[in-house]
Amino acid sequence: MLHLGPQDVVTWNGLLPEVLDRGSFPGGAVEEEVQEKHLGAFRFFAGSTLAIRADPRATRWFEAGADVDGDDLRASEYLSDVFERTGHLEAPANAFADPRAYTHFTAVPAMRAARAQFVSFAVDTLPPESGALRVLDVGCGDGGIVSELLPALLEAGRWDEVASITLLDPSPEMISTAKARLAAEWPGARVEGRLARLEHVASGLSGPFDLAIGSLSLHHMPAEMKGRALAALASSIDHLLLLELDADHDSPEVGSPRLAASIHHSYGWLLAQVLGPGDPDEVARESADQFVAPELVSLLTQPRGTRTEYHMRRDRWLTLLAEAMGPEIRPLGTQTALATPYVDLFALHMGRLG
Ligand SMILES: C[S@@+](CC[C@H](N)C(=O)[O-])C[C@H]1O[C@@H](n2cnc3c(N)ncnc32)[C@H](O)[C@@H]1O
């Protein structure tokens, strides 16, 4: 992950008036103070800052950024396209019509690999239990991850059978898809769908649960809210397994160099996976528009407290979880689920001892 040092932050902030007020363009003197390895990220910072102001000079910065980034990081290239289509920084309107777009998003090979790694991490770190499993999936989406996890846990003898599956998600489409899928796969289990956000129901869930999982879902709230929700959940769970993106989107404020640099690497990489190499086909483009653009635009335009994404670095997660979940639930392991030159995904296990 790209980490900007304090001096880089001062430099980038100092260069912004050159870009905004004095009309500097990429390749000019304004970039002499930017470290060469940061050039793509700086151009993304300049382009997105102009795009937020609906300033047409954004396009030149995005295009120059895309030249540096190539096919590995596609945030500047994608935002240049969005800016051309919408005239400012707004997620392109796209009806939730084609289910292939969601399937495409969840099935990109890198994400599949990370999920498979998450499942083996769960099998490796959960202690053998006997009896019937009661599982809670926080932010279940279409239920794909719990659907992969349960057979692996039973096969490895972690539990003997599945007693109940509680699916929690604020999206009605996701809840109904996940519920139908899990009910068909586990006819002997009680499958319950809760249409809610974790932070609103964490203390009132009808547990106890042997296991709670949160795969790419708990980053949707700021640190203080994560802490309160997890503290409320702690008394009704024995184990918590997280899969998260190691990125710095919680504490840095909107418009800051640190936030832009983290977005450039993490979402640039994600877009490269979703769009694929070369010209994206219609499904890939729709997938980026529906599932990546709203997050990207929220991060670039909305202040903390109102935006939708708050990914954190792994060490910050570990500190927050240890503080929130109390002395009885301890870190039982963490593993990189996917390592890339730009961003990592990691798995993390908190569990009750004894
Ligand atoms: C990227 S998807 C991940 C879905 C699934 N867990 C997986 O790994 O495929 C994130 C999910 O979290 C849900 N979500 C967003 N905010 C949430 C919140 N505050 N509480 C619970 N779930 C939330 C979204 O509706 C979405 O289905």
The ligand as an ORCA input file, in Angstrom:
! r2SCAN-3c Opt
* xyz 0 1
  C     -18.832     -5.938     -0.417
  S     -20.330     -6.600      0.174
  C     -19.736     -8.134      0.889
  C     -20.777     -9.216      0.875
  C     -20.351    -10.554      1.446
  N     -20.050    -10.497      2.857
  C     -19.189    -11.126      0.682
  O     -18.084    -11.202      1.208
  O     -19.399    -11.457     -0.495
  C     -20.717     -5.625      1.607
  C     -22.080     -5.909      2.208
  O     -22.191     -5.229      3.462
  C     -23.496     -4.719      3.586
  N     -23.466     -3.602      4.550
  C     -23.232     -2.287      4.308
  N     -23.310     -1.570      5.436
  C     -23.606     -2.447      6.433
  C     -23.832     -2.301      7.835
  N     -23.764     -1.108      8.429
  N     -24.138     -3.411      8.562
  C     -24.207     -4.615      7.959
  N     -23.999     -4.811      6.631
  C     -23.690     -3.737      5.872
  C     -23.844     -4.302      2.157
  O     -25.240     -4.167      1.950
  C     -23.228     -5.427      1.336
  O     -24.123     -6.476      1.095
*
